[in-house]
Amino acid sequence: MNPRGLSGHILCRSADMLPNSKRPGRPTAADLESIVRQHYDDVWRFCARRLGPDLASDAAQETFVTAQKRLKDFEGRSELRTWLFGIALNHCRNLARKRRPEVPVDWLLETYGEPIHDGIDQSIVDRESLRCALSNLSTEHREVVLLHEIDGLTYQEAADLLGIPVGTVKSRLHHAFLNLRTALRGVEEAWR
């Protein structure tokens, strides 16, 4: 089996496959350093999409502090990256409860680059339309859109992360897209 996933990240399917690990269940300082080096950017972007850039660094740092404490408990039932996203999601939720930010749509758009438009005004309208449409989704629907479409998790990984069945992820994603299409279609028609 290829040890790299589609995204190029090394898949750690068991505790003894951690980088540089000499003994299963006993991560070394080099293991932790390697994990941070390999996954920090992904975790930071994951947090930034949920909290914005101001709180993303704090959430990412707390994620790796928690991961360091719990790394010996990592059972390898998922990719290490997915496990880290689960920890990050909990920290993001805790920080969001303390401070209720808007959905940071700018970070969603920067993930895939700017859409091509004829003018700057249209780009601003599109960003605002997307921000409004996403903010009008329920938390459950918005989360599955972020996890599957932006963070690139599979249905199964998103389900595991959220602790819900795969069918529920697919259903929420379907309904989220219906709501987004309706909202964005209304904006498009208003500008005609």
C-alpha positions in Angstrom: 0.0 0.0 0.0 1.2 3.5 -0.8 2.0 5.3 2.5 0.8 8.6 1.0 -2.8 9.6 0.6 -4.1 11.5 -2.4 -3.1 14.8 -0.8 0.5 13.6 -0.4 0.3 13.4 3.4 1.8 10.3 5.0 -0.9 8.1 6.4 -0.3 7.0 9.9 -2.6 4.1 10.3 -1.2 2.8 13.5 0.8 4.1 16.4 4.0 2.3 15.3 3.9 4.2 12.0 4.5 7.6 13.6 7.5 9.3 12.0 10.8 8.4 13.7 9.0 6.3 16.3 11.3 3.7 17.9 8.6 2.3 20.2 4.9 2.2 19.6 2.9 4.4 21.9 6.0 6.3 23.1 6.4 9.3 20.7 9.7 11.0 20.8 10.4 14.7 20.6 11.5 14.2 17.0 8.1 12.6 16.3 6.3 15.6 17.7 8.5 18.0 15.8 7.9 16.1 12.6 4.1 16.1 13.1 4.0 19.8 13.8 6.2 20.6 10.8 4.2 18.3 8.5 0.7 19.3 9.6 0.8 22.8 11.1 -0.2 24.7 7.9 -3.2 22.4 7.3 -4.4 22.7 10.9 -3.9 26.5 10.8 -6.0 26.8 7.6 -8.6 24.5 9.1 -8.9 26.8 12.1 -8.8 30.0 10.0 -11.7 28.8 8.0 -13.8 28.5 11.1 -12.5 31.4 13.3 -10.6 33.8 11.0 -6.9 34.5 10.9 -6.9 36.3 14.3 -7.8 33.2 16.4 -6.4 30.6 14.0 -2.9 30.7 15.5 -4.2 30.2 19.0 -6.5 27.3 18.0 -3.7 25.6 16.0 -1.2 26.0 18.9 -3.8 24.5 21.4 -4.4 21.7 18.9 -0.8 20.6 19.0 -0.5 21.0 22.7 -3.5 18.7 23.1 -2.1 16.3 20.5 1.2 16.2 22.3 -0.6 15.1 25.5 -2.8 12.6 23.7 -0.5 11.3 21.0 0.2 8.1 22.9 -3.6 7.4 22.7 -3.7 7.8 18.9 -5.0 4.4 17.8 -4.5 4.8 14.0 -8.1 4.3 13.1 -7.8 7.4 10.8 -5.1 9.5 9.2 -3.1 11.5 11.7 -4.3 14.6 9.8 -7.9 13.7 10.4 -7.2 13.1 14.1 -5.6 16.5 14.4 -8.6 18.1 12.6 -10.8 16.5 15.3 -8.8 18.1 18.0 -8.7 21.4 16.1 -12.5 21.3 15.6 -13.1 21.0 19.4 -10.7 24.0 20.0 -12.5 26.0 17.3 -15.9 25.3 18.8 -14.7 26.3 22.2 -13.2 29.6 21.0 -16.3 30.3 18.8 -18.5 29.9 21.9 -16.4 32.5 23.7 -16.5 34.9 20.7 -19.2 34.5 18.0 -17.4 35.5 14.8 -18.8 35.8 11.3 -18.0 33.0 8.8 -14.5 34.0 7.5 -15.3 33.6 3.8 -12.2 35.3 2.7 -10.2 32.3 3.9 -12.5 30.0 1.9 -11.9 31.9 -1.3 -8.2 32.1 -0.8 -8.0 28.3 -0.6 -8.8 28.0 -4.2 -7.8 31.4 -5.4 -9.9 34.3 -6.5 -12.7 33.7 -8.9 -12.2 35.3 -12.4 -14.4 38.3 -12.9 -14.5 41.3 -15.2 -14.4 43.8 -12.4 -13.5 44.3 -8.8 -17.0 45.2 -7.9 -18.3 41.8 -9.0 -15.7 40.1 -6.9 -16.8 42.0 -3.8 -20.4 41.2 -4.5 -19.6 37.5 -5.0 -17.6 37.4 -1.7 -20.4 39.1 0.2 -23.0 36.9 -1.4 -21.1 33.8 -0.5 -20.5 35.1 3.1 -24.2 35.7 3.5 -25.2 32.4 2.0 -22.8 30.5 4.2 -23.8 32.4 7.3 -27.4 31.6 6.7 -26.7 27.9 6.7 -27.2 26.0 10.0 -24.0 25.2 11.9 -24.3 21.6 11.0 -24.7 22.3 7.3 -21.9 24.8 7.2 -19.5 22.4 9.0 -20.0 19.6 6.5 -19.4 22.0 3.6 -16.2 23.1 5.2 -15.0 19.6 6.1 -15.8 18.0 2.8 -15.5 20.7 0.2 -12.8 22.9 1.6 -10.7 20.7 3.9 -11.0 17.8 1.5 -12.1 15.1 4.0 -14.0 12.1 2.7 -17.6 11.5 3.7 -16.3 8.8 6.1 -13.6 11.1 7.6 -16.1 13.9 8.1 -18.6 11.4 9.7 -15.9 10.1 12.1 -14.8 13.6 13.0 -18.4 14.8 13.7 -19.4 11.5 15.3 -22.4 11.0 12.9 -23.3 8.4 10.3 -21.9 8.8 6.7 -25.5 9.1 5.4 -26.1 12.1 7.7 -23.0 13.8 6.3 -24.2 13.2 2.7 -27.7 14.4 3.6 -26.4 17.6 5.3 -24.2 18.3 2.4 -27.0 17.8 -0.1 -29.3 20.2 1.8 -26.5 22.7 2.3 -25.9 22.8 -1.4 -29.6 23.2 -2.1 -29.8 26.1 0.3 -26.6 27.7 -1.1 -27.9 27.4 -4.7 -31.2 29.0 -3.8 -29.5 31.8 -1.9 -26.9 32.5 -4.6 -29.5 32.2 -7.4 -31.6 34.9 -5.7 -28.6 37.2 -5.5 -27.7 36.6 -9.2 -31.2 37.4 -10.3 -31.3 40.5 -8.2 -28.3 41.8 -10.1 -29.7 41.2 -13.6 
